[in-house]
Amino acid sequence: MASARVVHFEYMTKDPDTLQKFFEDTFGWTTEKWGGPFDYRLVTAGNEDGGDGIGGGIMPAGQAPFDAPVCNTFGVGDIDAMMKKVEANGGKMLTPKSAIPGMGWFCYAQTPDGMPFGMMEPDDNAK
C-alpha cells in the first residue's frame, strides 16, 4: 500500500476575510467561496492545474470539531480501513465518515497526542 500524502490543508481563523486577503496578496493564492452549507473558502496554492501545490481551505475558527489553527488532510485509498487503523494505533476519530458530494468521503481524526488531521478517499459517486 502506498503511503498517504497531504492532499489538502485548512486554516481556521477568527477573521477569514483578512486571512484570505493576506494569502492572496502575499502568495498570489486564489480563493473562492464554497457553495456548501457553511462558510468555507477554497484555496488554490500553486498552479491552477495543481502541478506545483495543493489545494486548501480557510474557515472560521470554531467551525471544526477541534481547536487548532491548521489541519492537514491525507489522501487514502480506503477510508473505512484507515479509520480502524487510526483507532488501533492509539488515535481517535473526531467525526464519522461523511460524503462530500461528487468528491469523496471525508472524516476528521486526531493522533494519540491530540493533533487533528483529516482523511479523504476520492469517489466521484459520493453522495
Summary of the structure (lengths in Angstrom):
residues: 127
radius of gyration: 14.7
end to end distance: 26.2
largest distance: 43.1
contacts: 341
relative contact order: 0.20
helix: 17%
strand: 38%
